Amino acid sequence: MLASLAVAAVAGVAGVLFGGRYSYSEQVVATGFAAAGAVGVMMVLSRFVDRAVTRTAALFGMGAVIFEFFLLLMVIWEVGQWLTIGGVDVRDSLAITAGCVVPTAIAAVCCLWLWRLPVGRVAGLVGLVFCAVGTLAWLIGAWADLGWDAKDQYFGTAGLMLAYGTAAVLCCIGMRTGDRRYWRWLGVVCGAAGLALGLYMIWADTEELIRQLAYVSSVAAVVGYVNIVLYIRLPAGYRWLQAATIVMAAATAFFIDLMVSCEGDYGAFETAARFAGASGILTACGAMAMLILLRLHRGVDYEPGSTQMVEMSLVCPRCGKKQTLPIGEANCQACDLRIRIQVEEPRCPSCGYLLYQLQSQNCPECGAVLAGR
């Protein structure tokens, strides 16, 4: 990553000082920054490879980073500038495809991580289906020999899949875990209705159902938001914050629907927009406050330590008797040899992360090289 930044800096300085003499300085600078960004993201993702819950998501993310990097290289160096395949401009298609990879990869990584959690298995599978359909629609719009109106329809379909896929994932988190939040199905149904209305409006090229779309979409969004908020475990003294953010989220959706309903009345529209903005700010601030409180009051995850190991089987080095002795100070049962037993778990010397059964030579938490592995 440092080498890529150095190349980008040298090429940039050369381009500024010598002008047109270095005609490819911009491409070199862009390549250097793209390489540095790709390496930086890979370094972050590599920290999660050693964890069973995040390994699949991290490996997929690393593959997406490599794919995106090569797409950017082809865009930067104008590969296919004069090439067309089946009437399609390859240069534009490569750029459009590169723009699709980042949001799709982020969504897929999140869904793969949820899929490995018991609380998010259904949500992860649903999200992956939406990611696959949205990506397919975007690629068809990028590479098919169609007019721009038809391409926009495919791009709009991909956008709908991303938006309503997010709502569906939020509503489905926690399903099949035994809790009886049957009201989540209201969000799922409204999300499906909103997706159907949106697809109809895109492919029929009409805006007649915009109000109905806004109503069902707001219900799906609020239900998904409430479902997530209720999973945040705050201390008893801060439960009011959860209720307040839920009320503000519902108020934001209500005022947005009111904006859509009174679009012809400028005065009412402006008033609804002001209230929608105010309640939206309060909702966002409340959500951030809950995350901060969750972090501040998070209990330390209990890990099996040496205090749970109460005894150990061993052979006395003096008399050879096999026996079981307690951890700490003890005497041999046969020859009375004083024996001191001390057990220490392997931890990273830099950050203290537990390294039990770790196969890698690097700490998955801080990336430090572990000596003796």
C-alpha positions as CSV (number, residue, x, y, z in Angstrom):
1,M,0.0,0.0,0.0
2,L,2.8,2.4,0.8
3,A,4.6,1.5,-2.4
4,S,1.4,2.3,-4.4
5,L,1.1,5.7,-2.6
6,A,4.7,6.4,-3.4
7,V,4.2,5.6,-7.1
8,A,1.1,7.8,-7.2
9,A,2.9,10.7,-5.5
10,V,5.9,10.5,-7.9
11,A,3.7,10.3,-10.9
12,G,1.6,13.2,-9.7
13,V,4.5,15.4,-9.0
14,A,6.1,14.6,-12.4
15,G,2.8,15.4,-14.2
16,V,2.6,18.8,-12.4
17,L,6.2,19.8,-13.0
18,F,6.7,18.5,-16.5
19,G,3.2,19.0,-18.0
20,G,2.6,17.2,-21.2
21,R,5.9,15.4,-21.3
22,Y,4.4,12.7,-19.2
23,S,1.1,12.0,-20.9
24,Y,0.2,9.0,-18.7
25,S,0.8,10.7,-15.3
26,E,-2.9,10.9,-14.5
27,Q,-3.4,7.1,-15.2
28,V,-0.4,6.3,-13.0
29,V,-1.7,8.4,-10.2
30,A,-5.1,6.9,-10.4
31,T,-3.6,3.4,-10.5
32,G,-1.5,4.1,-7.5
33,F,-4.4,5.3,-5.4
34,A,-6.6,2.4,-6.6
35,A,-3.9,-0.1,-5.6
36,A,-3.4,1.6,-2.2
37,G,-7.2,1.6,-1.6
38,A,-7.5,-2.1,-2.6
39,V,-4.6,-3.1,-0.3
40,G,-6.0,-1.1,2.6
41,V,-9.4,-2.8,2.3
42,M,-7.8,-6.2,1.9
43,M,-5.8,-5.6,5.1
44,V,-9.0,-4.8,7.0
45,L,-10.8,-7.9,5.6
46,S,-7.9,-10.2,6.4
47,R,-8.4,-9.5,10.1
48,F,-11.7,-11.4,9.9
49,V,-10.6,-14.5,8.0
50,D,-9.5,-16.3,11.1
51,R,-12.9,-16.0,12.7
52,A,-15.4,-18.7,11.9
53,V,-18.4,-16.4,11.9
54,T,-16.9,-13.8,9.5
55,R,-14.6,-16.0,7.4
56,T,-17.0,-16.6,4.5
57,A,-17.9,-12.9,4.3
58,A,-14.3,-11.8,4.5
59,L,-13.1,-14.2,1.7
60,F,-16.0,-13.0,-0.5
61,G,-15.1,-9.4,0.2
62,M,-11.5,-10.0,-0.7
63,G,-12.5,-11.6,-4.0
64,A,-14.7,-8.6,-4.7
65,V,-11.9,-6.2,-4.0
66,I,-9.6,-8.0,-6.5
67,F,-12.3,-8.0,-9.1
68,E,-13.1,-4.3,-8.6
69,F,-9.4,-3.4,-8.8
70,F,-9.0,-5.1,-12.2
71,L,-12.1,-3.4,-13.4
72,L,-10.7,0.0,-12.3
73,L,-7.4,-0.8,-14.0
74,M,-9.3,-1.4,-17.3
75,V,-11.3,1.8,-16.8
76,I,-8.3,3.9,-15.9
77,W,-6.1,2.7,-18.8
78,E,-9.1,2.9,-21.2
79,V,-9.1,-0.7,-22.2
80,G,-11.6,-1.2,-25.0
81,Q,-11.7,2.5,-25.9
82,W,-12.3,1.7,-29.5
83,L,-13.8,-1.8,-29.0
84,T,-17.5,-2.7,-29.2
85,I,-19.1,-6.1,-28.6
86,G,-22.4,-6.6,-30.1
87,G,-22.9,-2.9,-30.5
88,V,-22.0,-2.2,-26.9
89,D,-19.3,0.3,-26.0
90,V,-16.9,-1.8,-23.8
91,R,-15.4,1.3,-22.1
92,D,-18.8,2.5,-20.8
93,S,-19.9,-1.0,-19.8
94,L,-16.7,-1.5,-17.8
95,A,-17.2,1.8,-16.0
96,I,-20.8,1.0,-15.2
97,T,-19.9,-2.5,-14.0
98,A,-17.2,-1.1,-11.7
99,G,-19.8,1.2,-10.2
100,C,-22.0,-1.7,-9.4
101,V,-19.4,-3.9,-7.6
102,V,-18.9,-1.7,-4.6
103,P,-22.5,-1.4,-3.2
104,T,-23.3,-5.0,-4.2
105,A,-20.2,-6.4,-2.6
106,I,-20.8,-4.4,0.7
107,A,-24.4,-5.7,0.8
108,A,-23.3,-9.3,0.0
109,V,-20.6,-9.2,2.7
110,C,-23.1,-8.0,5.3
111,C,-25.6,-10.7,4.2
112,L,-23.0,-13.5,4.4
113,W,-22.0,-12.3,7.9
114,L,-25.7,-12.4,9.0
115,W,-26.1,-15.8,7.4
116,R,-23.6,-17.3,9.8
117,L,-25.4,-15.9,12.8
118,P,-28.4,-17.8,14.2
119,V,-30.4,-14.6,14.5
120,G,-29.7,-13.6,10.9
121,R,-29.8,-16.8,8.9
122,V,-33.1,-16.1,7.2
123,A,-32.3,-12.4,6.7
124,G,-28.9,-13.3,5.2
125,L,-30.4,-15.7,2.7
126,V,-33.1,-13.1,1.7
127,G,-30.5,-10.4,1.3
128,L,-28.3,-12.7,-0.9
129,V,-31.2,-13.3,-3.2
130,F,-31.9,-9.6,-3.6
131,C,-28.2,-9.0,-4.2
132,A,-28.1,-11.6,-7.0
133,V,-31.2,-10.3,-8.7
134,G,-30.1,-6.7,-8.4
135,T,-26.6,-7.5,-9.8
136,L,-28.1,-9.4,-12.7
137,A,-30.4,-6.5,-13.6
138,W,-27.5,-4.0,-13.4
139,L,-25.2,-6.2,-15.6
140,I,-28.0,-6.6,-18.2
141,G,-28.3,-2.8,-18.3
142,A,-24.6,-2.4,-18.6
143,W,-23.8,-5.0,-21.3
144,A,-27.0,-5.5,-23.3
145,D,-27.4,-3.7,-26.6
146,L,-30.4,-1.6,-25.6
147,G,-31.5,2.0,-25.8
148,W,-30.8,4.2,-22.8
149,D,-34.5,4.1,-21.8
150,A,-34.4,0.4,-21.6
151,K,-31.1,0.5,-19.7
152,D,-32.5,2.9,-17.2
153,Q,-35.3,0.4,-16.5
154,Y,-32.8,-2.3,-15.6
155,F,-30.8,0.2,-13.5
156,G,-33.9,1.2,-11.7
157,T,-34.8,-2.4,-11.1
158,A,-31.3,-2.9,-9.5
159,G,-31.9,0.1,-7.3
160,L,-35.2,-1.2,-6.2
161,M,-33.6,-4.5,-5.3
162,L,-31.0,-2.8,-3.2
163,A,-33.6,-0.6,-1.4
164,Y,-36.3,-3.2,-0.7
165,G,-33.7,-5.8,-0.1
166,T,-32.4,-3.7,2.8
167,A,-35.9,-3.3,4.2
168,A,-36.5,-7.1,3.9
169,V,-33.3,-7.9,5.6
170,L,-34.1,-5.6,8.5
171,C,-37.5,-7.1,8.9
172,C,-36.3,-10.7,8.7
173,I,-33.6,-10.4,11.4
174,G,-34.5,-12.6,14.3
175,M,-36.9,-14.9,12.4
176,R,-36.9,-18.6,13.4
177,T,-35.3,-17.8,16.8
178,G,-38.4,-18.4,18.9
179,D,-39.5,-14.8,19.6
180,R,-43.0,-14.0,18.7
181,R,-42.6,-10.7,16.8
182,Y,-45.3,-11.6,14.3
183,W,-45.7,-7.9,13.5
184,R,-42.6,-8.1,11.4
185,W,-44.6,-9.8,8.7
186,L,-46.4,-6.5,8.2
187,G,-43.1,-5.0,7.1
188,V,-42.3,-8.0,4.8
189,V,-45.8,-7.8,3.1
190,C,-45.5,-4.0,2.7
191,G,-42.0,-4.4,1.3
192,A,-43.2,-6.9,-1.2
193,A,-46.0,-4.7,-2.2
194,G,-43.7,-1.7,-2.5
195,L,-41.3,-3.7,-4.7
196,A,-44.2,-4.8,-7.0
197,L,-45.5,-1.3,-7.3
198,G,-42.0,0.1,-8.0
199,L,-41.3,-2.5,-10.7
200,Y,-44.7,-1.8,-12.3
201,M,-44.0,2.0,-12.3
202,I,-40.5,1.5,-13.8
203,W,-41.6,-0.9,-16.6
204,A,-44.9,0.8,-17.3
205,D,-43.2,4.2,-17.2
206,T,-45.9,5.8,-15.0
207,E,-46.0,7.7,-11.7
208,E,-49.7,7.2,-11.0
209,L,-49.0,4.9,-8.0
210,I,-46.4,7.1,-6.3
211,R,-48.6,7.7,-3.2
212,Q,-49.3,4.1,-2.7
213,L,-45.7,3.3,-3.1
214,A,-44.7,5.9,-0.5
215,Y,-47.3,4.5,2.0
216,V,-46.2,0.8,1.9
217,S,-42.5,1.7,1.7
218,S,-42.7,3.8,4.8
219,V,-44.4,1.0,6.7
220,A,-41.7,-1.5,5.6
221,A,-38.9,0.9,6.6
222,V,-40.4,1.7,10.0
223,V,-41.0,-2.0,10.8
224,G,-37.4,-2.9,9.9
225,Y,-36.1,0.0,12.0
226,V,-38.2,-1.0,15.0
227,N,-37.1,-4.6,14.6
228,I,-33.4,-3.6,14.8
229,V,-33.8,-1.1,17.6
230,L,-35.5,-3.6,19.8
231,Y,-32.4,-5.9,19.6
232,I,-30.3,-3.2,21.2
233,R,-29.9,-4.0,24.9
234,L,-29.6,-0.8,26.8
235,P,-29.5,-0.3,30.6
236,A,-32.9,0.1,32.2
237,G,-32.4,3.8,32.7
238,Y,-32.1,4.4,28.9
239,R,-35.0,2.4,27.6
240,W,-36.9,5.6,27.1
241,L,-34.4,6.4,24.3
242,Q,-35.5,3.3,22.4
243,A,-39.1,4.4,22.6
244,A,-38.3,7.9,21.6
245,T,-36.4,6.9,18.5
246,I,-39.1,4.6,17.4
247,V,-41.7,7.4,17.8
248,M,-39.5,9.7,15.8
249,A,-38.9,7.2,13.1
250,A,-42.7,6.7,12.7
251,A,-43.2,10.5,12.7
252,T,-40.6,10.9,9.9
253,A,-42.4,8.3,7.8
254,F,-45.7,10.0,8.5
255,F,-44.5,13.4,7.4
256,I,-42.8,12.0,4.3
257,D,-46.1,10.4,3.3
258,L,-47.8,13.7,4.0
259,M,-45.4,15.4,1.7
260,V,-46.3,13.0,-1.1
261,S,-50.0,13.4,-0.4
262,C,-50.0,17.2,-0.5
263,E,-47.5,17.8,-3.3
264,G,-49.8,20.3,-5.0
265,D,-50.2,22.4,-1.9
266,Y,-46.9,24.2,-1.5
267,G,-47.6,25.5,2.0
268,A,-48.6,22.2,3.4
269,F,-45.7,20.5,1.5
270,E,-43.2,22.9,3.0
271,T,-44.6,22.4,6.5
272,A,-44.5,18.6,6.2
273,A,-41.0,18.8,4.8
274,R,-39.8,20.8,7.8
275,F,-41.3,18.4,10.3
276,A,-40.0,15.4,8.3
277,G,-36.5,16.9,8.4
278,A,-36.6,17.6,12.1
279,S,-37.9,14.2,13.1
280,G,-35.4,12.6,10.8
281,I,-32.6,14.4,12.5
282,L,-33.9,13.3,15.9
283,T,-34.2,9.7,14.7
284,A,-30.6,9.7,13.4
285,C,-29.2,11.3,16.6
286,G,-31.2,8.8,18.7
287,A,-29.8,5.9,16.8
288,M,-26.2,7.1,17.2
289,A,-26.8,7.7,20.9
290,M,-28.0,4.2,21.4
291,L,-25.0,2.8,19.6
292,I,-22.7,4.9,21.8
293,L,-24.5,3.8,25.0
294,L,-24.4,0.2,23.8
295,R,-20.6,0.5,23.4
296,L,-20.1,2.2,26.7
297,H,-22.2,-0.3,28.7
298,R,-21.1,-3.4,26.8
299,G,-20.1,-6.1,29.2
300,V,-16.8,-8.0,28.6
301,D,-17.5,-11.2,26.8
302,Y,-16.6,-14.1,29.2
303,E,-14.0,-16.4,27.9
304,P,-12.9,-19.6,29.5
305,G,-9.8,-18.7,31.5
306,S,-7.3,-20.4,33.7
307,T,-9.6,-19.9,36.8
308,Q,-11.9,-22.6,35.3
309,M,-9.1,-25.1,35.1
310,V,-9.2,-26.5,38.7
311,E,-6.9,-29.5,38.3
312,M,-4.4,-31.2,36.0
313,S,-3.3,-34.8,35.5
314,L,0.5,-35.2,35.6
315,V,3.4,-37.5,36.5
316,C,5.6,-36.6,39.4
317,P,9.1,-35.9,38.1
318,R,10.7,-37.5,41.3
319,C,8.8,-40.7,42.0
320,G,6.9,-41.2,38.7
321,K,3.5,-41.5,40.3
322,K,0.6,-40.5,37.9
323,Q,-1.9,-38.3,39.7
324,T,-4.3,-35.4,39.5
325,L,-3.4,-32.2,41.3
326,P,-5.2,-28.9,41.7
327,I,-4.0,-25.8,39.9
328,G,-1.6,-23.7,42.0
329,E,0.3,-25.0,45.0
330,A,0.2,-28.8,45.6
331,N,2.3,-31.7,46.9
332,C,2.9,-35.1,45.3
333,Q,0.6,-37.7,46.8
334,A,3.4,-40.2,47.1
335,C,6.7,-38.5,47.8
336,D,5.4,-35.1,49.1
337,L,7.3,-33.2,46.4
338,R,6.1,-29.6,46.3
339,I,4.7,-28.8,42.8
340,R,3.5,-25.5,41.6
341,I,1.1,-25.6,38.5
342,Q,0.5,-22.4,36.5
343,V,-1.7,-22.3,33.4
344,E,-1.7,-19.3,31.0
345,E,-3.8,-18.9,27.9
346,P,-2.1,-17.8,24.6
347,R,-2.8,-14.2,24.0
348,C,-1.5,-11.6,21.5
349,P,1.4,-9.6,23.1
350,S,0.2,-6.4,21.4
351,C,-3.6,-6.3,22.0
352,G,-4.3,-9.3,24.4
353,Y,-6.6,-11.1,21.9
354,L,-7.2,-14.8,22.8
355,L,-5.2,-17.0,20.4
356,Y,-6.6,-20.4,21.4
357,Q,-6.7,-22.8,18.4
358,L,-5.6,-20.0,16.1
359,Q,-4.0,-21.4,12.9
360,S,-2.7,-18.1,11.5
361,Q,0.7,-16.5,12.2
362,N,-1.0,-13.1,12.6
363,C,-3.3,-11.8,15.3
364,P,-6.8,-11.5,13.8
365,E,-7.5,-8.5,16.0
366,C,-4.5,-6.2,15.4
367,G,-2.6,-8.0,12.7
368,A,0.6,-8.3,14.7
369,V,3.1,-11.1,13.7
370,L,3.0,-13.8,16.4
371,A,6.5,-15.1,17.2
372,G,7.0,-18.9,17.5
373,R,4.2,-19.9,15.2
